[in-house]
Amino acid sequence: MKKAICILVLIGVSTSVQAEYVHDPICPLVEDAAMMVMAERQDGTPESKFRNSLDETLRKYSNIYSPMFIKTLKESIYPLIDAAYIVPVRDDEKDKIEEIKKFGLYGYETCIEELSLEIDE
């Protein structure tokens, strides 16, 4: 799980940099984050343990990352965690992989929708 938390933070850093400076599409990174969250869910990691580990990691590195970055990361990752933990853990490995892929697509499509709304404003 620590590996997943570190990867989520790195995805958050990459997303922030791209959104702020490069203006590249960030939705593939959101897709990766969604897949990572669902992989933890399908591995049976309890939601509270996952959230606590993410919070602990963010607190540990709060002197490196700005409060705004941490807030943005939480606002993007926590809804993914909420949505992932509605999905039951599958027994079959193929079903687990399918859930992970579907959830990645969900993250990607949600990101596209949010970007479309921002452009329309």
N, C-alpha and C positions, 0 to 999 in steps of 0.2 A: 504494500500500500504506500510506503514512503516513496517508492519510485513513481507511482501514479501522482502523488501530491507534487513532487518536484516537477514532473512533466506538465502538470496543470499550471504551475506557476510560470514555467518557461513559455508555455503557450500564451499565458496572459501577458508576459513581457513582449513576446513577438507580436501579439495582437495590438498592444498599445503602440509599439514602435511603428508598425505598418499603418495603423489608422492615423497616427499623428504626423508621420513624416513621409512615408512612401505612398500612401493612398492606394496600396494594393488591396485586392479583395481579402478580407479577413475571414470570410465564411469557411474556407477549408480548415482554418485553425480551430474555429468553433466546432466544426465537424469532428476534428481530432479530439478535442476536449470532451465532447459528448460521448464519443466512443470509449474514452478512458474512464469516464464516470460509469458508464453502463458495464464496462468490463469489471470494475470493482463491485458493482451491484451483483452481477452474475457470478462472481467469485464468492459471494455471500458475506462481504464486508458489511457490518452493521452501519446504518446511516449515521448514527451518533458518533461512532468511531471515525468514520470518514470525515465528517464535519469537524470534529475535534482536532483531528490530525491536520486538516487544512488550516484551521484557525491558529493552531500552535505554530505551524510553519510560517504563516503570515506575521504572527507576533514576533517570531524569532528574527525575521528579516525586515521588520518595520523600520529599522534604521537605514536600510538600503533603499527601500521603495517608498515613494511618497504616499501620504494618506489618500490622495486622490486615486492613485494607481490601485491601492488595496481595496478601496471602495468599489472601483470599477470592476476589479477582478471578482469580488464577492457578488456584485450585481449580475455578472455574466455566468459565473459558475454555480452559484446557489440555486437558481431556477432549474439548471440542468440536474442537480442533485435531487431537487424536489420531484421533478418529472421521472427521473430514473427509478426512484424508490417506490413509485406506484406500480411499476412492472414487476411481476413475480419472478423469482429466480427459477430458471428452467433446469430440468434434470439432464437432458440430453445435450452433449457438447455442440452438436450441430445447431440445436435450437438456441443455445447461448450465443453462438457466433452470429446467428441470424438476428437476434435481439440487439446485439452490439452494432451491427451494420445498420439496422433500421433506425436505431437511436442516433447514430451518426448522421444519417440522412435527415432526421427530424431536426437536429441541431443546425445543420446546413440550411435547410429550408426556412427555419425560424429566423436565422441570421439574414437571409435574403429578404424576407418580409420586413424585418425591422429596418434594414437599409433602404428599402423602397419607401417606407413611411417617412424616413428622415429626408429623402430626396424630394418627396412630395410637399414637405413643409416649407 
